[in-house]
Each structure stands twice: as C-alpha cells, then as structure tokens.
Amino acid sequence: MLEVYIDGASKGDPGPSGAGIFIKDGQSVEEYSIPLGSISNHEAEFLALYHALQICLPKKEAIISIRTDSQLVANAVEKGFVKNKNYEPLLKSCLDELSNYPLCFLKWIPSKENSNADRLAKQAIRQSERGDHHAG
C-alpha cells in the first residue's frame, strides 16, 4: 500500500503557492515540491491531490491511502461536490484521476500529522516566489 501525504500552501490569498507530496512505500520515501504560481490556498490543496494522483498512477499499487489536512478537499472528494463553483473544475479533475484507481482512500488528518507534506509545500512556495513554476 502506498501512503501519500499531500498539502497545498499559499503565501497570500492568492499568492505564491506550492504543493507538497510525501509518498511512503514500505521503506522507501519519495518527496515532491511542486511550485504552482499565484493561486489561492484552496486551489493549491486541490492541485496537491491532483498531482499526487498523477505521480502515483505509474506505480500500479493496488491500494493507495492519501492523507490531507484540508477538510475542504476531503469533504469535496467524499461528497463529489463543492459549494464554491470556482473549485468545481479542480474537483472534477481530481475525481477523474481517482477513477483510475481500484482502491483509493482519502482521509483528513490534523495538520500536526502532515509535517512532511507541509514542509514540501512551503519549499515549493519559495520556488514559486523565484518564478520557477508551471501552471497547475
């Protein structure tokens, strides 16, 4: 089983943003800091999930467990619905990616349990501030 921790962060709303993805597969660990340019924190949270799902797809794991400290993302994915219409395209992209996985669980965790992904997201913000980013 892949354990995947994700976090999106922004410095400002909107502002320089980044996604942090921490993947644990048994004893091995992979870390990703993805600069996202200038977007809102919630958009960064959705894009962290989207990028994590794309990164994990080639790994062909039977079970993937994703943890996020974003209640918005966790609730939106669980219900397949988000109140704010601005996030609908991001949610749809995430749900489309999720459909590629036979068993994928998304669980909300407290921020204090998500320190690795948080560190990676903040690192990506610094990359966004320097201007080396790609559009999510």
C-alpha positions as CSV (number, residue, x, y, z in Angstrom):
1,M,0.0,0.0,0.0
2,L,1.2,3.5,-0.8
3,E,0.8,6.1,1.9
4,V,0.6,9.5,0.4
5,Y,0.6,12.8,2.4
6,I,-0.4,15.9,0.5
7,D,-0.5,19.6,1.3
8,G,-1.1,22.8,-0.6
9,A,0.0,26.1,0.7
10,S,-0.1,29.8,-0.3
11,K,1.6,32.9,0.8
12,G,-1.3,35.3,0.4
13,D,-4.7,34.6,-1.0
14,P,-4.0,34.4,-3.9
15,G,-0.2,34.4,-3.7
16,P,2.8,32.3,-4.5
17,S,1.7,28.7,-3.9
18,G,3.0,25.2,-3.8
19,A,2.1,21.6,-3.4
20,G,3.9,19.1,-1.2
21,I,3.6,15.4,-1.8
22,F,5.2,12.8,0.5
23,I,5.0,9.2,-0.6
24,K,5.9,6.2,1.6
25,D,6.1,2.8,0.0
26,G,7.3,0.4,2.6
27,Q,10.8,1.6,3.5
28,S,11.2,3.9,0.5
29,V,10.2,7.5,0.5
30,E,9.6,10.0,-2.3
31,E,9.3,13.7,-1.9
32,Y,7.8,16.3,-4.3
33,S,7.7,20.1,-4.1
34,I,5.7,21.5,-6.9
35,P,5.5,25.3,-7.5
36,L,2.0,26.3,-8.6
37,G,2.4,30.0,-9.3
38,S,0.0,32.6,-7.8
39,I,-3.3,30.9,-6.7
40,S,-5.4,30.6,-3.6
41,N,-4.7,28.1,-0.7
42,H,-7.8,26.0,-1.5
43,E,-6.7,25.7,-5.2
44,A,-3.3,24.6,-4.0
45,E,-4.9,21.9,-1.8
46,F,-6.8,20.5,-4.8
47,L,-3.8,20.7,-7.1
48,A,-1.7,18.8,-4.5
49,L,-4.2,16.0,-4.7
50,Y,-4.3,16.1,-8.5
51,H,-0.5,16.0,-8.8
52,A,-0.2,13.2,-6.2
53,L,-2.7,11.1,-8.2
54,Q,-0.8,11.6,-11.4
55,I,2.5,10.8,-9.7
56,C,1.2,7.6,-8.2
57,L,-0.6,6.2,-11.3
58,P,2.5,4.6,-12.9
59,K,3.3,2.9,-9.7
60,K,0.5,0.4,-10.2
61,E,-0.2,-0.1,-6.5
62,A,-3.4,-2.0,-5.7
63,I,-4.2,0.2,-2.7
64,I,-3.4,3.9,-2.2
65,S,-4.1,5.8,1.0
66,I,-4.0,9.6,0.8
67,R,-3.9,11.9,3.8
68,T,-4.7,15.6,3.6
69,D,-5.1,18.3,6.3
70,S,-7.6,20.1,4.1
71,Q,-11.2,19.4,5.3
72,L,-12.5,21.2,2.1
73,V,-10.7,18.7,-0.2
74,A,-11.5,15.7,1.9
75,N,-15.2,16.6,2.1
76,A,-15.5,17.6,-1.5
77,V,-14.0,14.3,-2.8
78,E,-16.1,12.2,-0.4
79,K,-19.3,14.0,-1.5
80,G,-18.3,14.6,-5.1
81,F,-19.5,18.2,-4.6
82,V,-18.0,21.6,-3.6
83,K,-20.1,24.6,-2.7
84,N,-17.8,27.2,-4.3
85,K,-18.2,27.0,-8.0
86,N,-14.6,28.2,-8.6
87,Y,-13.4,24.8,-7.3
88,E,-15.7,22.6,-9.4
89,P,-13.2,22.1,-12.3
90,L,-10.4,21.2,-9.8
91,L,-12.7,18.7,-8.0
92,K,-13.7,17.2,-11.4
93,S,-10.1,16.8,-12.4
94,C,-9.3,15.1,-9.1
95,L,-12.4,12.8,-9.3
96,D,-11.4,11.9,-12.9
97,E,-7.9,10.9,-11.7
98,L,-9.3,9.0,-8.8
99,S,-11.4,6.8,-11.2
100,N,-8.1,5.3,-12.4
101,Y,-7.5,3.7,-9.0
102,P,-9.4,0.5,-8.0
103,L,-8.8,1.2,-4.2
104,C,-8.0,4.7,-3.1
105,F,-8.8,6.2,0.3
106,L,-8.7,9.9,1.1
107,K,-8.6,10.7,4.8
108,W,-8.5,14.0,6.7
109,I,-5.7,14.3,9.3
110,P,-4.7,17.1,11.6
111,S,-2.0,19.5,10.4
112,K,0.4,18.3,13.0
113,E,0.4,14.8,11.4
114,N,1.2,16.3,8.0
115,S,4.5,17.9,8.6
116,N,6.4,16.3,5.8
117,A,3.9,17.4,3.1
118,D,3.7,20.9,4.7
119,R,7.5,21.3,4.6
120,L,7.5,20.3,0.9
121,A,4.6,22.7,0.1
122,K,6.5,25.6,1.8
123,Q,9.6,24.7,-0.2
124,A,7.5,24.9,-3.4
125,I,6.2,28.3,-2.4
126,R,9.8,29.6,-2.3
127,Q,10.3,28.2,-5.8
128,S,7.1,29.9,-6.9
129,E,8.4,33.2,-5.4
130,R,11.5,32.8,-7.5
131,G,9.3,32.3,-10.6
132,D,10.3,28.8,-11.5
133,H,6.8,27.3,-11.7
134,H,4.5,25.7,-14.1
135,A,0.7,26.2,-14.3
136,G,-1.2,23.6,-12.4
